[in-house]
Amino acid sequence: MAMTINTNVVSINSQRNLSLSGNSLGTTMQRLSSGLRVNSAKDDAAGLAIAERMNAQSKGLAVAARNANDGISLAQTAEGALGKVGDMLQRMRELAVQASNATNSADDRKALQAEVSQLTAEIDRVAKTSSFNGKNLLDGSFAGGVFQVGAGAGDNITVGGITNAKAEALGKSDFATVDLGKADGTVKGIAAKDIKATAVQPDLTKNESGIKIQVGGGSAVDIGALEAASSGDERLGQVVAAINAKTADTGVTAFLSKNSDDTYRLEVMSNAMKADGTAAEKVTITGLNTLLTDDAAAGSDGAKAAFTSTVTVAATSETGINKLSVETQAGAWKALETIDSAIDQVNSARANLGALQTRFEKAIENIDIQNENISAARGRIVDADFATETANLSRAQILQQAGTAMVAQANQLPQGVLSLLQ
């Protein structure tokens, strides 16, 4: 090695190595103090780009989980309100069952009707005021919504409209009012007619009644034999009792009540209903002509004509529970049908809301798993390994100390030239 004083190559080399060890020591100390392997793009440009995409996805998933929790809260709010509506409907049904009993007086039924009306009003109030974050849920205005439950566009859960629980819509059904122009015919809903007992054939001996009831396309059900009757009044009672004896099979119920003018009101109702309260099947009744008419009275009794002309069925739309009346036995029976339909609506809506809550909960569980895995992957890219970094710190510190010493030694080398000048 040449002995020079202008260029100290050994010192320059030592200084370069000292600078490198100093940079390494600084990087290691930065990683240990921040806990991150990647503190800037220069540390790992590709890794930083991947980690930032993962970070955006992770933060999006965290917000999606909150969105799903909001969906659960909305469903819980609606389901809770419907639960109270269901409780009130159950009480209304109890009152309707009580009002259906023949032992009730007119005053009794008025008292029962008063409570029914109050419960109806409260159901209507609950439906109109139940809301979540300013959105009404049960008044028919909530048409559904889309809940973002993922980090990307289109990753969502769509919720349909919630049932309209207002009194005018809850339990709404379609019935048909039938004018018993003829006893034989088709019934959907309720049929009623005033008749006189003098028009009824009482002198039939014990025999098959000939009355058959058919629901939809099913088999006709024969109501069976009747005992001999001594009067038209008795015969009417027998017919009503025979029809009602088969209610479990046919879904048809008959009611007989006496009017103030000594006529009787015969009401025939069908409860062959769908779950939503609409009439599902037509009910055909045959054989009443022969049993309830007296040929000798033909043309002489106005009520006789009630069983000789053609049945006319006119469909009418009935409103919901807001028009319930239990002030008559027949009205109480009809109220039962409407309330049962309303209860089915509420139960179905609550089941859907419960299923929706479960779906949101599962979505949150999936979000949590995704977020966990993405966070772990991002951590493997950007987080500092302290075992590695502490080893690097020790190495860099030793190199720094050694480098400093070597620079000092290298700077002393030009002093050797002076010995040549002596």
Beta strands, then each sheet from edge to edge (+ up, - down):
strand 1: 131-132
strand 2: 135-136
strand 3: 144-148
strand 4: 156-160
strand 5: 173-179
strand 6: 185-187
strand 7: 189-195
strand 8: 207-208
strand 9: 212-215
strand 10: 221-222
strand 11: 225-226
strand 12: 252-258
strand 13: 264-270
strand 14: 283-286
strand 15: 312-318
sheet 1: 1+ 2-
sheet 2: 3+ 4-
sheet 3: 12+ 13- 7+ 5+ 15-
sheet 4: 6+ 14- 9+ 10-
sheet 5: 8+ 11-
end
